[in-house]
Amino acid sequence: MKGRGMRIEILCTGDEILTGKTVNTNYSHMARRLGEVGLEVVWGTTVGDDREALLKAFGEASTRADAVIVNGGLGPTVDDLSQEVAAQAAGVELVLDQEWLTRMEAFYTRRNRTMPPNNIKQAMLPAGAEFIDNPIGTACGFAVNIGKTRFFFTPGVPRELKKMLDEQLIPRLLKMSGVESVTRL
């Protein structure tokens, strides 16, 4: 899996992306940034907020890619399905990440607000998932294996995604591909 031999897929979720109501600038940013550091995206998929379609897309991606970046679906609403479907695809339970729940509560406290109860959903992660920090939002990222493929889950908010991509994902992907360091272009 050295350098360009690693197969990366970007999988974007959300009805608003699928229907064209929201222009998918996250995809173009991710593909461009990965290319700048010598990582090649070989598939791009968009899936709506549908449990069965997401499960099928995760399964298919796990058969053809070495790494998949899933963007979106980490919010507190009922149509945010990424954690739930990731757990199902990986064959594990969803568990409460107490550390992230505490951080989310502090995020709201700093803004003199009460955290809505439905935000607890954002602290539910697949059992055994690797936590990926989001220092500027309430949706934490995470990584989990589905089959032999490493899936990285990222928030749909562009500024949160961009920070996570540069600080968290690119170093992990470069390490997976056998390249240890990166020069920012």
Phi, psi and chi 1 to 4 in degrees:
 res  aa     phi    psi   chi1   chi2   chi3   chi4
   1 MET       -   32.5  -82.7 -163.3  -46.2      -
   2 LYS   -70.8  130.8  -65.2  -80.4 -176.6 -155.2
   3 GLY    47.7 -116.2      -      -      -      -
   4 ARG   -70.2   -9.9  -67.2 -159.9  176.8  -84.1
   5 GLY   -76.2  -14.6      -      -      -      -
   6 MET   -80.5  129.2 -174.4  165.6   78.6      -
   7 ARG   -93.3  118.9  -62.6  163.9  -55.4 -178.0
   8 ILE  -115.5  135.7  -61.5  172.8      -      -
   9 GLU  -118.2  140.5  178.7  164.5  -13.8      -
  10 ILE  -108.1  123.3  -64.2  173.1      -      -
  11 LEU  -118.6  110.2 -163.5  156.7      -      -
  12 CYS  -100.3  137.3  -63.1      -      -      -
  13 THR  -116.6  155.0   71.4      -      -      -
  14 GLY   129.0  130.7      -      -      -      -
  15 ASP   -58.4  -35.9  -70.9  -14.7      -      -
  16 GLU   -66.2  -28.6   70.2  -75.3   -1.7      -
  17 ILE   -78.6  -46.4  -59.2  -67.5      -      -
  18 LEU   -60.9  -39.2 -171.5   62.6      -      -
  19 THR   -85.8   -7.7   60.6      -      -      -
  20 GLY    86.1    3.4      -      -      -      -
  21 LYS   -66.2  -29.9  -72.6 -179.9 -175.7  163.2
  22 THR  -119.1  128.4  -61.3      -      -      -
  23 VAL   -74.3  130.9  175.1      -      -      -
  24 ASN   -83.6   75.4 -167.9   -4.9      -      -
  25 THR   -73.6  -23.4   57.3      -      -      -
  26 ASN   -61.3  -42.2  -75.7   -6.8      -      -
  27 TYR   -60.1  -50.8  177.2   85.6      -      -
  28 SER   -63.6  -37.7   55.9      -      -      -
  29 HIS   -63.6  -47.4  176.6   80.1      -      -
  30 MET   -62.6  -47.8  -74.5 -173.4  -77.0      -
  31 ALA   -60.7  -42.5      -      -      -      -
  32 ARG   -64.4  -47.7 -173.8  176.7   60.4 -108.8
  33 ARG   -63.1  -42.1  -78.7  -65.2  -65.7  133.0
  34 LEU   -63.5  -42.1  -67.5  169.1      -      -
  35 GLY   -61.8  -37.7      -      -      -      -
  36 GLU   -62.5  -28.7  -73.5  170.4   -0.7      -
  37 VAL  -100.4   11.8  -60.5      -      -      -
  38 GLY    86.6   14.6      -      -      -      -
  39 LEU  -102.9  137.0  -65.1  167.9      -      -
  40 GLU  -107.5  128.0 -173.6  176.0   25.3      -
  41 VAL   -89.5  124.9  175.8      -      -      -
  42 VAL  -111.2  -11.4  -67.2      -      -      -
  43 TRP  -142.3  146.3  -75.1  -80.4      -      -
  44 GLY  -133.7  126.3      -      -      -      -
  45 THR  -129.2  142.9  -55.3      -      -      -
  46 THR  -124.0  131.2  -57.2      -      -      -
  47 VAL  -132.9  139.8 -176.9      -      -      -
  48 GLY   -74.4 -178.2      -      -      -      -
  49 ASP   -83.1   67.5  -63.2  -46.1      -      -
  50 ASP  -131.9  121.2  177.2   82.8      -      -
  51 ARG   -54.5  -50.0 -164.7  177.9  -48.9  -82.1
  52 GLU   -67.6  -40.5  -70.1  -51.8  -47.8      -
  53 ALA   -64.8  -40.8      -      -      -      -
  54 LEU   -64.8  -44.8  -76.5  166.2      -      -
  55 LEU   -59.9  -43.7 -169.5   60.0      -      -
  56 LYS   -63.9  -43.7 -175.9  175.6 -178.1 -172.3
  57 ALA   -63.7  -41.9      -      -      -      -
  58 PHE   -63.0  -43.0  -69.9  178.6      -      -
  59 GLY   -62.7  -45.2      -      -      -      -
  60 GLU   -64.9  -44.2  -70.9  172.2   -0.5      -
  61 ALA   -60.9  -35.1      -      -      -      -
  62 SER   -68.6  -16.3   74.0      -      -      -
  63 THR   -91.8  -13.3   66.0      -      -      -
  64 ARG  -125.2  -12.5   63.9 -176.1  175.0 -140.7
  65 ALA  -120.8  153.4      -      -      -      -
  66 ASP   -85.4  -31.7  -59.6  -55.4      -      -
  67 ALA  -142.8  141.2      -      -      -      -
  68 VAL  -128.2  129.1  177.3      -      -      -
  69 ILE  -101.7  115.8  -59.9  171.7      -      -
  70 VAL   -97.8  125.6  179.7      -      -      -
  71 ASN  -116.0  121.5 -175.5 -120.1      -      -
  72 GLY   103.7  169.4      -      -      -      -
  73 GLY    81.8   17.1      -      -      -      -
  74 LEU  -104.6    7.9  -61.0 -179.9      -      -
  75 GLY   -78.6 -174.1      -      -      -      -
  76 PRO   -89.9   -0.8   31.2  -33.6      -      -
  77 THR   -91.6  165.6   61.6      -      -      -
  78 VAL   -64.6  -24.0  -68.0      -      -      -
  79 ASP   -86.8    0.9   63.6  -18.6      -      -
  80 ASP   -89.2  103.8  -71.0  -49.8      -      -
  81 LEU  -114.5    0.1  -60.5  168.5      -      -
  82 SER   -58.4  -47.7  -72.0      -      -      -
  83 GLN   -61.4  -47.0  -66.5  105.8  -49.5      -
  84 GLU   -60.8  -48.9 -148.5  176.3  -62.1      -
  85 VAL   -70.8  -34.4  176.2      -      -      -
  86 ALA   -61.3  -44.4      -      -      -      -
  87 ALA   -61.9  -44.8      -      -      -      -
  88 GLN   -61.7  -46.1 -173.1  179.7  -10.9      -
  89 ALA   -65.3  -33.9      -      -      -      -
  90 ALA   -84.2   -9.0      -      -      -      -
  91 GLY    74.3   32.2      -      -      -      -
  92 VAL  -128.9  168.7  -61.4      -      -      -
  93 GLU   -84.6  160.2  -62.7  -66.2  -43.2      -
  94 LEU   -85.8  134.1  -87.9  180.0      -      -
  95 VAL  -129.8  150.9  -64.6      -      -      -
  96 LEU   -75.9  125.1  180.0   67.2      -      -
  97 ASP   -91.3   98.5 -174.4  -59.7      -      -
  98 GLN   -61.4  -36.8 -170.8   60.1   52.2      -
  99 GLU   -62.6  -43.7 -175.1  180.0  -21.4      -
 100 TRP   -69.2  -37.7 -172.7 -108.3      -      -
 101 LEU   -59.1  -43.8  179.0   59.6      -      -
 102 THR   -61.5  -42.0  -58.5      -      -      -
 103 ARG   -66.4  -38.5  -77.6 -173.6   50.7 -172.9
 104 MET   -65.0  -43.2  -82.9 -163.3  -51.8      -
 105 GLU   -60.1  -41.1  -71.3  167.4  -17.6      -
 106 ALA   -65.8  -37.6      -      -      -      -
 107 PHE   -56.3  -46.3 -179.5   90.1      -      -
 108 TYR   -70.8  -40.8  -80.9   91.3      -      -
 109 THR   -59.7  -42.6  -59.7      -      -      -
 110 ARG   -60.0  -25.9  -77.4 -166.6  -53.8  -85.5
 111 ARG   -99.3   12.9  -72.1  158.5  179.1   75.2
 112 ASN    54.1   42.0  -65.2  -45.2      -      -
 113 ARG  -128.1  158.0  -66.4  174.1   54.4 -154.0
 114 THR   -96.1  134.1  -58.2      -      -      -
 115 MET   -69.7  126.7 -174.5  179.7   84.6      -
 116 PRO   -62.2  140.9  -18.9   30.0      -      -
 117 PRO   -55.9  -33.1  -21.1   28.7      -      -
 118 ASN   -67.7  -14.3   59.4  -29.4      -      -
 119 ASN   -70.5  -17.4  -81.7   67.4      -      -
 120 ILE   -55.5  -31.7  -68.2  171.3      -      -
 121 LYS   -53.5  -32.5  178.7  179.0 -174.9  -95.0
 122 GLN   -72.1  -11.7  -67.3 -179.4  -72.5      -
 123 ALA  -100.3    7.0      -      -      -      -
 124 MET   -92.5  115.7  -60.4  -64.2  -68.2      -
 125 LEU  -123.3  156.1  -60.9  179.4      -      -
 126 PRO   -60.0  137.9  -23.8   34.4      -      -
 127 ALA   -54.7  131.9      -      -      -      -
 128 GLY    82.5    1.8      -      -      -      -
 129 ALA   -67.3  148.0      -      -      -      -
 130 GLU   -83.4  125.0  174.0 -167.8    1.8      -
 131 PHE   -72.1  134.5  171.8   81.6      -      -
 132 ILE  -122.4  118.8  -59.9  177.8      -      -
 133 ASP   -67.8  143.9 -166.0   19.1      -      -
 134 ASN  -128.2   92.5  177.2    0.0      -      -
 135 PRO   -73.2   -7.4   26.1  -32.4      -      -
 136 ILE  -121.7   11.3   58.7  173.8      -      -
 137 GLY  -153.3  179.8      -      -      -      -
 138 THR   -97.2   -6.7   59.2      -      -      -
 139 ALA   -97.2  109.4      -      -      -      -
 140 CYS   -80.0  151.0   73.2      -      -      -
 141 GLY   -90.0  167.5      -      -      -      -
 142 PHE  -158.9  163.0   63.5   93.4      -      -
 143 ALA  -128.5  143.0      -      -      -      -
 144 VAL  -151.4  149.2   65.8      -      -      -
 145 ASN   -88.0  133.0  -73.5  -16.7      -      -
 146 ILE  -120.8  110.6  -62.6  172.8      -      -
 147 GLY    65.9 -131.2      -      -      -      -
 148 LYS   -97.2    5.2  -66.4  179.1 -179.3  171.6
 149 THR  -100.7  137.6  -59.1      -      -      -
 150 ARG   -89.7  120.7 -168.8   68.5  168.1  166.7
 151 PHE  -103.6  131.5  -81.4   69.1      -      -
 152 PHE  -114.4  122.3  -62.0   92.4      -      -
 153 PHE  -103.5  128.6  -70.3   80.8      -      -
 154 THR  -129.2  151.1   61.4      -      -      -
 155 PRO   -71.1  154.8   21.7  -26.7      -      -
 156 GLY   -82.0  -15.3      -      -      -      -
 157 VAL   -66.3  119.2  177.3      -      -      -
 158 PRO   -53.3  -46.2  -30.1   38.0      -      -
 159 ARG   -68.2  -31.7   67.9 -173.5 -165.4   94.2
 160 GLU   -69.3  -44.2  -65.2  175.6   23.3      -
 161 LEU   -59.3  -47.6  163.4   69.5      -      -
 162 LYS   -60.9  -42.5  -71.5  173.6 -178.0  176.2
 163 LYS   -65.8  -44.5 -171.5  168.1 -175.8   64.1
 164 MET   -64.9  -40.7 -169.7  177.3  -74.0      -
 165 LEU   -59.7  -51.4 -179.5   68.6      -      -
 166 ASP   -70.0  -42.1  -75.9  -16.9      -      -
 167 GLU   -88.5  -27.8  -65.7  177.9    3.6      -
 168 GLN  -116.5  -48.8  -53.7  -83.9  -20.8      -
 169 LEU   -79.9  -49.0  -91.9   55.4      -      -
 170 ILE   -57.1  -45.3  -73.6  175.5      -      -
 171 PRO   -59.5  -39.1  -25.8   35.6      -      -
 172 ARG   -66.6  -42.7  -75.3  171.5  169.5   85.7
 173 LEU   -67.6  -39.8  -69.4  166.2      -      -
 174 LEU   -62.8  -40.5  -72.0  171.1      -      -
 175 LYS   -63.5  -44.0 -172.4  171.6 -175.5  178.8
 176 MET   -58.8  -36.8  -82.4  178.8   70.3      -
 177 SER   -83.6   -6.7   73.4      -      -      -
 178 GLY    96.5    4.6      -      -      -      -
 179 VAL  -106.0  123.1  179.0      -      -      -
 180 GLU   -89.1  -29.6  -68.9  -65.8  -28.3      -
 181 SER  -127.8  164.6   62.8      -      -      -
 182 VAL  -139.3  142.6   57.4      -      -      -
 183 THR  -103.8  126.1  -57.8      -      -      -
 184 ARG   -69.9  127.4  173.2  106.3 -179.4  158.0
 185 LEU   -96.0      -  -61.1  175.0      -      -
